[in-house]
Each structure stands twice: as C-alpha cells, then as structure tokens.
Amino acid sequence: MYAAKSLMKLRTLSFVFGLLTVISRAAAMPPPKPGSAVCKADLKAWSASKTETLAIADLNERMNVMFACADLSKKHEKRARAYLDEFYRTHAELANRAFDFITRHGLAEQFGEEENRASTTRAPSGPGAREQ
C-alpha cells in the first residue's frame, strides 16, 4: 500500500513537472514578428493614443512590437525612426511610473543606495567601456 501511494505521488509529481515544462517553454517563445501592414496600423493608432491609462503589460507589449517593427524597417531610416520614437514615448511612460512608485513608497533612498553599491561592483559595459 505504501509503495502504491509513493508511485501515485511520483506520477503526480512527474505530470506536474512535465506540465510546468511545457507551459514555461510556451511562455518563453518570442511572439511572432509583426508584418509591415500591422506595424503601420499599430504606429498610427498608438501614436495618437495616451499611454497614461495603459496597464504595465500593455506598455511592455507596445515596446516589444515597436522595437520589432523598427528592426523590420531598418532599411528605411525614416520609418524605423518613427517606430523607435513610439517605443521611447512608451518607455518614458513606464520609467515615469517606476519613478513615481519609488517616490510614492519612500524607496528613493534605498534605491539610490542599492544602485550606487551595485554600480561599483558591476563590470563596465556598453560602447564606452574599457577593457582592464
């Protein structure tokens, strides 16, 4: 009887593990890249709308789509720039909300301390970073 219960628990655990593996792989898959017509329509609609009422997930989705559209249009500088302008407008809204959250909850000092401490322990990165 004990062996049967253990086997049942093992099967249940294996099933849950398998299910979580499938779900996590599906969630990790990047969304399909939008087509040119979708990009143009999204840019027209989104650039005319306000970002203040969007949920965080919607802001992230817009940034991802606009970045993908800019990448798709990289041979057309003016069009790519329009997509990146919308990306940065949306990103600014997200950054403003994060700053407001930090300020509203009195976390500015803690944020500054942790980021300053972390920046001294991080290796330099980016185009201006020098190798040591």
C-alpha positions as CSV (number, residue, x, y, z in Angstrom):
1,M,0.0,0.0,0.0
2,Y,2.8,2.4,0.8
3,A,4.5,1.6,-2.5
4,A,1.3,2.3,-4.4
5,K,0.9,5.7,-2.7
6,S,4.5,6.6,-3.4
7,L,4.1,5.6,-7.0
8,M,1.0,7.7,-7.3
9,K,2.8,10.7,-5.8
10,L,5.7,10.2,-8.1
11,R,3.4,10.0,-11.1
12,T,1.5,13.2,-10.0
13,L,4.8,15.0,-9.4
14,S,6.1,13.9,-12.8
15,F,2.9,15.1,-14.5
16,V,3.1,18.5,-12.8
17,F,6.7,18.8,-13.7
18,G,6.0,17.9,-17.3
19,L,3.1,20.3,-17.5
20,L,5.2,23.2,-16.0
21,T,8.0,22.4,-18.5
22,V,5.5,22.7,-21.4
23,I,4.0,25.9,-20.1
24,S,7.3,27.5,-19.4
25,R,8.6,26.7,-22.9
26,A,5.4,28.1,-24.5
27,A,5.7,31.3,-22.4
28,A,9.3,31.7,-23.3
29,M,8.7,31.6,-27.0
30,P,9.0,35.0,-28.6
31,P,5.9,36.4,-30.2
32,P,5.8,36.3,-34.0
33,K,7.2,39.4,-35.7
34,P,4.5,41.7,-36.9
35,G,4.2,42.4,-40.6
36,S,4.7,45.8,-42.3
37,A,0.9,46.5,-42.5
38,V,0.4,45.6,-38.8
39,C,3.3,47.8,-37.8
40,K,2.0,50.8,-39.8
41,A,-1.5,50.4,-38.3
42,D,-0.2,50.0,-34.8
43,L,2.0,53.0,-35.1
44,K,-0.8,55.2,-36.4
45,A,-3.3,54.1,-33.6
46,W,-0.8,54.0,-30.8
47,S,0.9,57.3,-31.5
48,A,-2.5,59.0,-31.4
49,S,-3.4,57.5,-28.0
50,K,-2.4,58.3,-24.5
51,T,-0.2,55.9,-22.6
52,E,-1.2,57.1,-19.1
53,T,-4.1,54.6,-18.8
54,L,-2.4,51.5,-20.2
55,A,-1.5,48.6,-17.9
56,I,2.2,47.7,-17.5
57,A,1.7,44.6,-19.6
58,D,0.3,46.7,-22.4
59,L,3.2,49.1,-22.2
60,N,5.7,46.2,-22.4
61,E,3.8,44.7,-25.3
62,R,3.8,48.1,-27.2
63,M,7.5,48.5,-26.6
64,N,8.2,44.9,-27.9
65,V,6.1,45.4,-31.0
66,M,7.5,48.9,-31.8
67,F,11.1,47.5,-31.4
68,A,10.3,44.6,-33.7
69,C,8.8,47.0,-36.2
70,A,11.9,49.2,-36.2
71,D,14.0,46.1,-36.7
72,L,11.8,45.1,-39.6
73,S,12.2,48.5,-41.1
74,K,15.9,49.1,-40.5
75,K,16.5,49.6,-44.2
76,H,14.0,52.6,-44.2
77,E,15.6,55.0,-41.7
78,K,12.6,57.4,-41.5
79,R,10.1,54.6,-40.8
80,A,12.4,52.9,-38.3
81,R,12.8,56.2,-36.5
82,A,9.0,56.6,-36.2
83,Y,8.7,53.2,-34.6
84,L,11.6,54.0,-32.2
85,D,10.0,57.3,-31.3
86,E,6.9,55.5,-30.3
87,F,9.0,52.9,-28.4
88,Y,10.7,55.7,-26.4
89,R,7.5,57.5,-25.8
90,T,6.1,54.3,-24.3
91,H,9.3,53.6,-22.4
92,A,9.2,57.1,-20.9
93,E,5.7,56.4,-19.5
94,L,7.0,53.1,-17.9
95,A,10.0,54.9,-16.5
96,N,7.9,57.7,-15.1
97,R,5.6,55.2,-13.4
98,A,8.5,53.4,-11.9
99,F,10.0,56.7,-10.6
100,D,6.6,57.7,-9.2
101,F,6.2,54.3,-7.5
102,I,9.7,54.6,-5.9
103,T,8.9,58.1,-4.7
104,R,5.4,57.4,-3.5
105,H,6.6,54.5,-1.4
106,G,9.6,56.3,0.0
107,L,12.1,54.0,-1.7
108,A,14.2,56.6,-3.4
109,E,17.0,56.5,-0.7
110,Q,17.0,52.7,-0.7
111,F,17.0,52.6,-4.5
112,G,19.9,55.0,-4.7
113,E,22.0,53.2,-2.1
114,E,21.5,49.8,-3.7
115,E,22.1,51.0,-7.2
116,N,25.2,53.0,-6.2
117,R,26.5,50.0,-4.4
118,A,25.7,47.7,-7.3
119,S,27.3,50.1,-9.9
120,T,30.6,50.0,-8.1
121,T,30.7,46.2,-8.2
122,R,29.4,45.7,-11.8
123,A,31.8,45.5,-14.7
124,P,31.6,48.4,-17.1
125,S,29.5,47.7,-20.2
126,G,28.5,49.4,-23.3
127,P,30.2,51.1,-26.1
128,G,32.3,53.4,-23.9
129,A,33.5,50.7,-21.6
130,R,37.2,50.0,-21.5
131,E,38.8,46.6,-21.0
132,Q,41.0,46.2,-18.0
